């Protein structure tokens, strides 16, 4: 179980970007092409930017983001993965 931490002020830091900004970020990550594969089945699950600050996950993944840590389930084999 995750402990609930933070205040409503932290949630207010979320911002909306336009489609052009999103597409640029997406293409930048795709160009860097640092692939992350599931250690269980070897299928591609994510791409991560070289500096590690941005990721693109496979469609259908359920993810938990906690204090800079990402926990997700592989959509292919179901294994729970923790990557930072």
Buried (B, 14 or more C-beta within 10 A) or exposed (E): EEEEEEEEEEEEEEEEEEEEEEEEBEEEBEEBEEEBEBEEEEEEBBBBBEEEEBBBBBEEBEEEEEEEEBBBBBBBBEEEBEBE
